Amino acid sequence: MTKKLLNPITLATIVVILYSVLPILSVFISTYITTYAYMLLVTFLLGFILLTGGLERLGLMLFFATPMIVYVICSFFVKKDTLLIWGYQSMLFIMPVILGYYYNEYKPENLSLFSKILMAGIAITAVTTIVGLVQFPQAARILATIAESDNAENIKYGWHNIGGYNFVYICVLMYPMLILAYKLRRINRIVFLTAFSTLFVLVILSEYTIALILLSITSILFFAGKKLSERQLLIFGVVFFIALFVFWDVFSNFLLWLADVLNSDVLTERLTALANGFAGLEKSESNRIELYRMSLEGFAASPLFGRIIGEYSVFGGHSFILDSLAQYGILGGMAIVFVYRNIYRWFFKPFKSSPGYGYVLWSFVQAIILSTVNTGMWLEVLAFFIPATLFLIHKPDSEETYEDSMDS
């Protein structure tokens, strides 16, 4: 274990993982080491993985990453930052997929270690975020609006290790893995209830409405069986939407009750708007319907190549998928489709015969939903964090417990 930890590639990967879930680490690096050091670390890590292993490995990785490469090439034609910043952002976009592919294919023995470190980092930041949000209400929402890393509030909240938009949704997307771990007896009831309670409080205090909705939907799956299959998940989805349509009044009243109970102006406004249906969403202060419509109109104005060769530059800015269609047209849309296709085939489909595959599939589906209604593609979760966690959940170090959990 010590030898593995001292490996420079392993250490670099651990830094990348913790950089994603520990805000204080990013502030520390930018304050005392400069962000350029992290840029060099990312370059070193990607360079090592791509350039060591021969032409065969390089060819396979580039073939696998082709959709991501096409997407970042599309982004080059509409970039507003310098070439250096665009290149760095492109590396950050591709890096999780390359890391996930590399470790799943060539170094799977490291995934257990990475998963434990990831869980520890998430647990630490979840606790410090809750403490920080009690001290600084709405800090998580403020962090979501800050684009500059050297912003004073970003630095202040970072030193308190308060997680913002990215961290909260990482936790929500990882939640099905928590349920699966409990179903397969990888964690006990006390650990599960503690983790769930922490996550629920975190989402409430962070005031992200979509996170609360996804958390609630995923929690319903807790009452499904431990062998939840792909077919059962599909049936659940169909029944859920039919029930939502038939009993909309009941659901609307529940949202209004929840809005009244929660001590949050943001959640109250948005839950009330959602309870009033489409008309309520259009009249809400944060009219997302209008933002989505703007992106669709941008796509309709230049459907083939978007802003790459077109002049229409308006898009809503609140949906990764719809905004990408508006900016890059069908070319960018097809790139996104193949990104998801490759991720599913390499990181999710191998678990299709495993017990509880429905929970795994829901993690993938809700990431796509989130990318449709919010910004971000969450490649670090889909291509690295979830596969590493699944490796830890399914590893055969306790086959008796594993088999018992399947039979009971």
KEROFI-959390 format. One record per residue (C-alpha): x, y, z. Coordinates in steps of 0.2 Angstrom, whole numbers, padded with zeros to 4 digits, always signed. Example, Ala and Ser with C-alpha at 12.3 -4.5 7.8 and 13.67 -1.06 7.14 Angstrom:
2
+0062-0022+0039/+0068-0005+0036/
END
This chain:
408
+0000+0000+0000/+0014+0012+0004/+0023+0008-0012/+0007+0011-0021/+0004+0028-0013/+0022+0034-0017/+0019+0031-0035/+0020+0048-0043/+0005+0044-0055/-0005+0038-0041/-0001+0053-0030/-0006+0064-0045/-0022+0055-0047/-0026+0057-0029/-0023+0076-0030/-0035+0077-0045/-0048+0067-0035/-0047+0078-0020/-0046+0094-0030/-0063+0090-0036/-0071+0087-0019/-0061+0098-0007/-0063+0116-0010/-0049+0121+0002/-0037+0111-0009/-0040+0122-0024/-0039+0138-0014/-0023+0132-0006/-0015+0128-0023/-0020+0144-0031/-0014+0154-0015/+0003+0146-0011/+0007+0136-0027/-0002+0145-0041/-0015+0137-0053/-0001+0134-0066/+0006+0121-0055/-0010+0111-0055/-0011+0114-0074/+0006+0106-0075/+0001+0092-0064/-0014+0089-0076/-0003+0090-0091/+0010+0077-0083/-0004+0065-0079/-0012+0065-0096/+0004+0065-0105/+0010+0050-0095/-0006+0040-0098/-0006+0044-0116/+0012+0043-0121/+0018+0028-0110/+0011+0011-0116/+0014+0011-0134/+0005+0016-0150/-0008+0003-0147/-0014+0010-0130/-0013+0028-0137/-0023+0023-0152/-0036+0014-0141/-0038+0029-0129/-0039+0042-0143/-0052+0031-0152/-0062+0030-0136/-0060+0049-0133/-0064+0054-0150/-0082+0061-0146/-0074+0072-0132/-0060+0078-0144/-0073+0083-0157/-0083+0092-0144/-0068+0102-0138/-0063+0106-0156/-0081+0113-0158/-0078+0124-0142/-0063+0131-0150/-0072+0141-0163/-0083+0150-0150/-0070+0152-0136/-0069+0169-0127/-0054+0165-0117/-0035+0164-0122/-0029+0149-0131/-0020+0143-0115/-0035+0144-0104/-0045+0135-0118/-0032+0121-0119/-0033+0119-0100/-0052+0119-0099/-0051+0106-0113/-0039+0095-0104/-0050+0096-0088/-0065+0091-0099/-0056+0076-0106/-0046+0071-0091/-0059+0061-0081/-0063+0050-0096/-0045+0046-0099/-0042+0043-0081/-0057+0032-0080/-0053+0022-0095/-0034+0020-0090/-0038+0013-0073/-0052+0002-0078/-0043-0005-0092/-0025-0006-0086/-0024-0002-0067/-0041-0009-0059/-0031-0013-0043/-0030+0006-0039/-0049+0009-0040/-0052+0003-0023/-0040+0015-0015/-0046+0029-0026/-0064+0026-0021/-0060+0026-0002/-0050+0042-0004/-0065+0049-0014/-0078+0044+0000/-0067+0052+0013/-0065+0068+0004/-0084+0069+0001/-0088+0065+0019/-0076+0079+0025/-0083+0092+0013/-0101+0087+0017/-0098+0091+0035/-0088+0107+0033/-0101+0113+0020/-0115+0110+0032/-0106+0119+0046/-0101+0133+0034/-0119+0135+0027/-0125+0137+0045/-0112+0151+0047/-0114+0159+0030/-0132+0155+0023/-0133+0155+0004/-0114+0153+0002/-0117+0138-0009/-0128+0148-0021/-0116+0162-0021/-0102+0150-0026/-0112+0144-0041/-0113+0162-0048/-0094+0166-0046/-0083+0163-0061/-0067+0170-0055/-0056+0159-0044/-0048+0174-0036/-0065+0181-0031/-0064+0186-0012/-0080+0177-0008/-0074+0161-0017/-0057+0162-0007/-0066+0165+0009/-0079+0151+0007/-0065+0140+0000/-0054+0141+0016/-0070+0136+0026/-0071+0121+0014/-0088+0125+0008/-0094+0115-0007/-0104+0124-0020/-0114+0119-0036/-0101+0106-0042/-0099+0097-0025/-0118+0096-0021/-0122+0088-0037/-0108+0076-0036/-0115+0070-0020/-0133+0069-0027/-0126+0059-0042/-0117+0047-0031/-0132+0044-0020/-0138+0029-0029/-0121+0021-0026/-0124+0024-0007/-0141+0014-0008/-0133+0000-0018/-0119-0002-0006/-0132-0003+0008/-0143-0015-0002/-0128-0027-0005/-0122-0025+0013/-0106-0016+0010/-0111-0003+0023/-0122-0006+0038/-0138+0004+0042/-0130+0016+0054/-0118+0022+0041/-0132+0023+0028/-0143+0033+0039/-0129+0045+0044/-0124+0047+0026/-0142+0050+0020/-0146+0062+0034/-0130+0072+0030/-0134+0072+0012/-0152+0078+0015/-0146+0092+0026/-0133+0097+0014/-0145+0099+0000/-0158+0108+0010/-0145+0121+0016/-0137+0123-0001/-0154+0128-0008/-0153+0119-0025/-0170+0114-0030/-0165+0102-0044/-0154+0093-0031/-0168+0091-0019/-0180+0084-0032/-0167+0072-0039/-0163+0067-0021/-0181+0064-0017/-0184+0053-0033/-0169+0043-0029/-0174+0040-0011/-0190+0032-0018/-0179+0019-0026/-0173+0014-0008/-0189+0004-0007/-0185-0006-0022/-0177-0023-0021/-0158-0026-0020/-0158-0034-0037/-0167-0019-0046/-0165-0023-0064/-0165-0012-0080/-0182-0018-0084/-0189-0014-0066/-0181+0003-0067/-0190+0006-0083/-0207+0000-0076/-0204+0011-0061/-0201+0026-0072/-0217+0023-0082/-0227+0021-0066/-0220+0036-0058/-0224+0048-0073/-0242+0041-0074/-0245+0043-0056/-0237+0061-0057/-0250+0065-0071/-0265+0057-0063/-0261+0063-0045/-0254+0080-0050/-0265+0089-0037/-0258+0079-0023/-0241+0081-0029/-0244+0100-0031/-0250+0101-0013/-0235+0092-0007/-0224+0104-0015/-0233+0119-0008/-0232+0111+0009/-0214+0108+0007/-0211+0126+0002/-0220+0132+0017/-0210+0120+0029/-0192+0124+0022/-0185+0140+0029/-0178+0146+0012/-0184+0160+0001/-0175+0152-0014/-0183+0134-0012/-0200+0142-0007/-0201+0152-0023/-0195+0138-0035/-0206+0124-0027/-0221+0136-0027/-0218+0139-0046/-0216+0120-0049/-0232+0117-0040/-0241+0128-0052/-0235+0119-0067/-0229+0126-0083/-0237+0143-0080/-0229+0144-0063/-0212+0140-0070/-0214+0154-0084/-0219+0167-0070/-0205+0162-0058/-0191+0174-0055/-0178+0162-0062/-0188+0158-0078/-0179+0142-0084/-0192+0139-0097/-0187+0155-0106/-0169+0151-0105/-0172+0133-0112/-0182+0141-0126/-0168+0153-0130/-0156+0139-0133/-0169+0130-0144/-0172+0145-0154/-0153+0147-0156/-0152+0129-0162/-0166+0132-0174/-0158+0148-0181/-0142+0138-0186/-0145+0119-0184/-0130+0112-0193/-0115+0120-0185/-0122+0133-0173/-0111+0147-0169/-0096+0139-0177/-0101+0147-0194/-0117+0155-0190/-0121+0172-0183/-0134+0168-0170/-0126+0169-0153/-0140+0169-0141/-0142+0154-0129/-0150+0152-0112/-0134+0147-0102/-0143+0135-0090/-0143+0118-0099/-0127+0110-0105/-0136+0099-0118/-0147+0113-0125/-0134+0126-0125/-0122+0115-0134/-0135+0112-0147/-0137+0131-0149/-0118+0134-0150/-0112+0119-0160/-0128+0113-0169/-0130+0095-0174/-0111+0092-0175/-0110+0096-0156/-0126+0087-0152/-0119+0071-0161/-0103+0072-0151/-0113+0073-0135/-0123+0058-0140/-0107+0048-0143/-0099+0054-0127/-0113+0046-0117/-0113+0031-0128/-0095+0028-0125/-0096+0031-0107/-0111+0019-0105/-0102+0005-0115/-0086+0006-0105/-0091+0011-0088/-0109+0005-0085/-0114-0009-0097/-0100-0021-0089/-0111-0021-0073/-0127-0026-0082/-0127-0043-0075/-0123-0037-0058/-0136-0037-0044/-0144-0020-0042/-0139-0014-0060/-0155-0003-0059/-0147+0008-0047/-0131+0010-0058/-0142+0014-0073/-0151+0027-0063/-0135+0036-0059/-0131+0037-0078/-0149+0043-0082/-0150+0056-0069/-0134+0063-0075/-0141+0066-0092/-0157+0073-0084/-0146+0085-0074/-0136+0090-0090/-0152+0094-0098/-0159+0105-0085/-0143+0112-0078/-0125+0116-0083/-0111+0103-0083/-0109+0086-0090/-0102+0077-0074/-0089+0067-0083/-0079+0065-0067/-0093+0056-0059/-0099+0046-0074/-0082+0040-0080/-0072+0039-0064/-0080+0041-0047/-0095+0029-0051/-0084+0016-0059/-0072+0017-0045/-0085+0015-0032/-0093+0001-0041/-0077-0008-0041/-0076-0006-0022/-0094-0012-0020/-0092-0027-0030/-0075-0032-0026/-0074-0050-0020/-0065-0048-0004/-0080-0054+0006/-0089-0066-0005/-0099-0074+0009/-0107-0057+0013/-0110-0053-0005/-0118-0070-0009/-0129-0068+0007/-0135-0051+0002/-0140-0058-0015/-0150-0072-0007/-0159-0063+0007/
END
